[in-house]
Amino acid sequence: MAVLSQAPDSQFAFVSVAGKRARQLMSGAAPLVANPRSHKATRVAMEELSAGQLEYRTPDLDADKDKRRKD
């Protein structure tokens, strides 16, 4: 798995990562940006992700393909 800190190119991945972070914020996590432009957890999560403040993992698809070929 690769650990990334830049916003994903895929809209699905962006929404997925931002959604998970929004749930953390709603559970009481502190925002990672100094002065968020909004109070809403989803907007803060999107701002954090766009600013490169979040680290997230993506599956390593090439390794999975190689593993399947060996089996």
C-alpha positions in Angstrom: 0.0 0.0 0.0 1.2 3.5 -0.8 0.8 6.3 1.7 -0.1 9.6 0.0 -0.7 13.1 1.2 -1.8 14.9 -2.0 -5.4 15.0 -3.1 -6.4 11.9 -5.2 -7.0 12.4 -8.9 -10.1 10.1 -8.8 -13.3 11.8 -7.6 -14.4 8.6 -6.0 -11.2 8.3 -4.0 -11.4 12.0 -3.0 -15.0 11.6 -1.7 -14.1 8.4 0.1 -11.1 9.8 1.9 -12.9 13.1 2.7 -15.9 11.1 4.0 -13.8 9.1 6.4 -12.1 12.2 7.6 -15.4 14.0 8.1 -16.6 11.1 10.3 -13.5 11.6 12.4 -14.1 15.3 12.7 -17.8 14.7 13.7 -16.5 12.3 16.4 -14.4 15.1 18.0 -11.1 15.1 16.1 -9.4 18.5 15.8 -9.1 20.1 12.4 -5.6 19.9 10.8 -6.0 23.3 9.1 -5.4 26.4 11.2 -8.5 28.4 10.3 -11.1 26.3 8.5 -13.4 28.3 6.2 -16.4 26.4 7.3 -17.8 24.7 10.5 -19.2 21.7 8.5 -17.1 18.5 8.9 -17.4 17.6 5.2 -16.1 21.1 4.1 -13.2 21.0 6.6 -12.3 17.5 5.5 -12.3 18.6 1.8 -10.1 21.6 2.7 -7.7 19.4 4.6 -7.4 17.0 1.8 -6.9 19.7 -0.8 -4.3 21.4 1.3 -2.3 18.1 1.5 -2.8 17.8 5.3 -4.1 14.2 5.3 -2.2 11.0 4.8 -4.1 8.1 3.4 -3.3 4.7 2.0 -4.2 3.3 -1.4 -4.0 -0.3 -2.4 -1.0 -1.3 -4.5 -2.8 -2.6 -7.6 0.4 -3.7 -9.4 1.4 -5.9 -6.5 -2.1 -7.5 -6.4 -1.9 -8.3 -10.1 1.5 -9.9 -9.7 0.3 -11.9 -6.7 -2.7 -13.2 -8.6 -0.6 -14.3 -11.5 1.7 -16.4 -9.2 -1.3 -18.2 -7.7 
